């Protein structure tokens, strides 16, 4: 029945003279998403609209699922289109459409005709009345409701005639790549994949860094993070995941610094390293999954100490959420079950029994001087030996 989809978008429509840039970015993201689907597709613009036309056999549900992961799309409309025809022939097309698509005829409906083709012999109001009357006569159990109809039967008369009545929700947001690139500090927990998803939804391309601490963390912990990046990449596009061996830095901090400050000092060096990679890869900011007060390292005082080492902006989209709100999003984007797998990341290995919750920046910096004899070399080695994995999601995953 359907071989095309009309793609609806929201914010892009108010971008004025720059609108075409966002439309082109959205089309590129749609093409990327459809690569994991069976079949060939033409993604194109026509008269201010974006369409996806299937050029071969395809799996309808698979295509809808792929499109529903593309930021910038607010609605996916399966469309039937026919060549321009006279009003009487159009009535037959509409009745055939209603009969095939809406098996349950005990519904209310509203006709919504848009006549962009101004030479068509009837105007929109006349077509609304004529086509609506034909539906009522053919299907007596259907009733008109112009305020809250069960079915909004839309007919657009352009270079062809497009008919649709279903709008499948998209994720909204902005096309990835239209707002620069940022570096996500990705752990194996629940929060950071959600943070990456939320920032990507605003059009930001993601790179990511993961701090690995062998032998204290296993290869399964690393694979868990790769799997999380792969799930997020369904929405964000390919992610360059930089894996940093953090073991020696952690051990040095553990040996030379007060144990109640371990988490804060480790976090400061993670941010320094992440920013170094970000600057080398043209990222414009850092992204973390921190939420105020969730753990000792996420109090206002602790966050202030962490931020002090950064020159780039740090985006924390989860900052005002409670844990359940973050979990709800992680379940929606399918990262939750992976995040709760019992493989520890490096943050949980060297946790103090009584971590400081109101650290003094002056005291923290004084205690970091205990690392002066080794830390620069350890950071350089960590950066020189980093592993970079290109992570993307395809139909085999």
Buried (B, 14 or more C-beta within 10 A) or exposed (E): EBBBBBBBBBBBEEBEEEBEEBBBBBBBBBBBBBEBBEEEBEBEBEEEBBBBBBEEEBEEEBBBBBBBBBBBBBBBBBBBBBEBBEBEEBBEBBBBBBEEBBEEBEBBBBBBBEBBBEEBEBEBEBBBEBBBEBBBEBBEEBEEBEEEBBBBBBBBBBEBBBBBBBBBEBBBBBBBBBBEBBBBBBBBBBBBBBBBBBBBBBBBBBBBBBBBBEEBBBEEBBBBBBBBBBBBBBBBBBBBBBBBBBBBBBBBBBEBBBBBBBBBBBBBBBBEBBBBBBEEBEBBBBBBBBBBEBBBBBBEBBBEBBBEBBEBEBBBBBBEBEEEEBBEBBBEBEBBEBBEEEBBBBBBBBBBEEBBBEBEBEEBBEBBEBBEEBBEEBBEEBBEEBEEBEBBBEEEE
